[in-house]
Every structure is written in C-alpha cells, then in structure tokens.
C-alpha cells in the first residue's frame, strides 16, 4: 500500500517516462509517408514502358520527355481554360461553398 504522496508522485513520473520512451520508439519505427509527385508518377510510367517493351536508354529517355511534354501541355491547357472560363469556375466555387454552409447550418 502506498503511504505517501511523494511515492505516488514518483510512480507517476516513472510511468510518464515509460510512456514517453514507448511513444518515441513507435515514432522512430514509423516511416514517413511520402506522397508521390508527378515526376514520380511519370517515372513509374516510364519504367512500365521500359519493362513492357524492353526499351533501350535512348528510347526510354524519349518516352520520358514525351510524357513530360504531355504534362506541361495539359497544365497549360487547364490554366487557359481557367482564364477563359473564370466566371464559371467562380460560380462553381461559390455554389459549392453555399451548399457546404447549408449543410453546416443544418448540422447545428
């Protein structure tokens, strides 16, 4: 049986240190999750083409450049569409925000 407040405090301190050590070992073993970037996805596609068609280094590089060109053109097209149709994009955003506000009002 515990007879003093000091003993309880020391036991709580030891328990806290043990929990800290336990948590730090869990965090140390956990690998950070890395979100794949567009370049990583392109490289995965390049690898798939290389493996499927047994491509040499030159052809693999040409496929990589073509995929990068495609990505740039797609990005440029989306930016152009956004500029041309700014009013529609703004209306869509406002409509969505309005619906979310209605949902939040109903949940209160």
Secondary structure, DSSP 4 states (H G I P E B T S, - for coil): ----HHHHHHHHHHHHHHHHHHHHHHHHHPPPP-PPPHHHHHHHHHHHHHHHHT--HHHHHHHHHHHHHHHHHHHHHHHHHHHHTHHHHHHHHHHHHHHHHHHHHHH-
